Amino acid sequence: MIAVRKLPARYAPIVMPFVLSVLMTAVVSVISTLRSLGATPAFLATWPGAWALSWLVAFPTLLMVLPLVRRIVACLVAAPSQPSR
């Protein structure tokens, strides 16, 4: 098994929105580009640029709105109960 060196926990607030933005923009841009162009050779030429542009918008947006989203979720979801000691 290959040993992968992990980043320190302090990087989690950047890594989580980075991974989320990569995955979500890939899925959404594939769907919208396929819907727009169909499964044609033009799709393969167009999709990488569409994904890159959407990611350039999504990643900084996630960094800015994630604290607000966490507060909204905290208002909507009950905190887990603490086990009795």
C-alpha distance (Angstrom), angle and dihedral (degrees) to the residues before:
residue distance angle dihedral
M1 . . .
I2 3.79 . .
A3 3.79 115.0 .
V4 3.80 110.4 -132.9
R5 3.75 117.6 -159.3
K6 3.79 109.8 -132.7
L7 3.77 127.0 -141.2
P8 3.81 117.4 -114.1
A9 3.82 115.2 -92.1
R10 3.81 91.2 -109.7
Y11 3.83 88.7 74.5
A12 3.83 93.9 59.6
P13 3.85 94.1 94.8
I14 3.83 88.5 60.3
V15 3.81 100.5 34.5
M16 3.81 95.7 51.8
P17 3.84 96.1 55.6
F18 3.82 89.3 40.4
V19 3.82 93.2 56.5
L20 3.81 92.4 39.5
S21 3.81 92.2 50.9
V22 3.82 93.1 47.6
L23 3.81 93.0 51.0
M24 3.79 98.3 40.5
T25 3.80 96.3 45.4
A26 3.81 90.3 47.2
V27 3.81 91.9 53.9
V28 3.80 96.0 42.4
S29 3.81 94.7 44.5
V30 3.83 91.8 48.6
I31 3.80 90.4 51.9
S32 3.79 95.8 45.2
T33 3.81 94.4 43.2
L34 3.82 92.0 47.7
R35 3.80 90.3 48.3
S36 3.77 90.8 49.2
L37 3.82 100.8 42.5
G38 3.79 105.3 14.9
A39 3.80 124.3 -137.5
T40 3.79 95.0 -44.5
P41 3.79 134.6 131.1
A42 3.82 86.3 -100.4
F43 3.81 88.1 64.4
L44 3.81 92.0 62.3
A45 3.79 90.7 49.5
T46 3.82 95.4 44.7
W47 3.80 105.2 39.4
P48 3.85 99.7 70.2
G49 3.82 91.3 55.7
A50 3.80 91.7 45.3
W51 3.80 90.6 49.8
A52 3.82 93.5 46.9
L53 3.79 92.9 51.1
S54 3.79 93.1 47.2
W55 3.82 91.3 47.9
L56 3.83 91.5 50.2
V57 3.80 87.6 58.1
A58 3.81 98.2 37.7
F59 3.81 101.1 50.6
P60 3.83 98.3 55.6
T61 3.81 89.2 39.5
L62 3.80 90.6 55.4
L63 3.79 91.3 48.4
M64 3.81 89.6 54.5
V65 3.81 100.6 41.6
L66 3.81 101.2 37.3
P67 3.83 94.5 85.9
L68 3.82 89.6 51.9
V69 3.81 91.2 47.0
R70 3.81 90.4 51.5
R71 3.82 90.5 52.8
I72 3.81 91.9 48.3
V73 3.81 91.1 49.2
A74 3.82 90.5 48.8
C75 3.82 88.7 55.1
L76 3.80 92.4 50.2
V77 3.81 102.0 39.7
A78 3.79 127.2 58.8
A79 3.79 115.5 -119.6
P80 3.81 113.7 -110.9
S81 3.78 113.2 -94.8
Q82 3.79 116.1 -108.0
P83 3.82 115.0 -119.3
S84 3.80 115.9 -112.2
R85 3.78 116.0 -104.0
